[in-house]
Amino acid sequence: MQKKSLIAVLIVASSMLLFSVPIFAQGANAGPNTATDTDIKLLREDIRSERVRLVAANLPLNDTEAKNFWHIYDQYLAEASKIGDARVALIKEYVQSYNTMTDSQANDLIKRSVALDQQFPALLTKYVPIFEKVISPKKAVLWYQVERRLDLLINLEIAANIPIVDAGK
């Protein structure tokens, strides 16, 4: 697939998934547009399914490669999901404490957020050599690029839905 086509597919697919549900409302303005736990779970399942579809559509694999790749990819997604669980919990904690956040809570939240932000690229880096054992290095790089772009799009949407802290409080 051409580079421009890949980018367009990633943007369109991610946008359809991510812009369809307001994930988190603005602190005190939380209301009917706030996603419930069920909404978040379903959205994450949809994103995972779409992610698998996009990787499959953009990563040419023969039968042997596919058998080995998808087994490892499932392991990768399980690990990524655990990091995602921690991220969702941290965001919920932030939103719940939005109006009452202390300086100590703010400091703790930022430290934990930075630690989580570092875990996703570390996981990608961990899996590149694992994938290179079952697919070519070029295909492993392609997988990395697709995953990284999807992560960036997801992070952009998450950031757009998280209320900015009111430092004047």
C-alpha positions, 0 to 999 in steps of 0.5 A: 500500500502506498504511504499516502493511502496508509496515512489516509486509512489510519486517519479515517478509521481512527477518526470514525472510532475516536470521534464517535464517543466523547470519552471524558467530560469537562470536570464540573460539566460532566453529564450525559456526554460522559462515557460510561465504563461500558462505553469506554470498554466497547470503544476500546474493543472497537479500537482493538478490532480496527487496529487488527484490521488495519495491521492486517490490511497493511502488513503483507504476510504469507501463511507461515508469517501470519500464523506466527505473527498473529500469535505474537501480536495477540500477546502484544495487544494483551500487554498494551491493553494492561497499560491502557487499563492503567491509563483509563484508571488514571484519567478517571481519577483525574476527572473525578478529582478535577474540582478538588485536586490538591497540589499533592494529587496533581504532582502524583498524577503527572508522575504516573502519567509520564510513567504510563506515557513511557510504557507504550513506546517501550512495549513497541521497542520490546516487540520489534526483535520478537517480530523480527524472528518471525517476519523480516526486519522491513515488515517489523518496521512496517508493523511498528510504523502502523502501530505508532501512528495508531497510538499517536492518533489515539493519544491525540483524541484522548488529549482532546477529551481530557479537561485542562486543569484549572490552575487558578483554583 
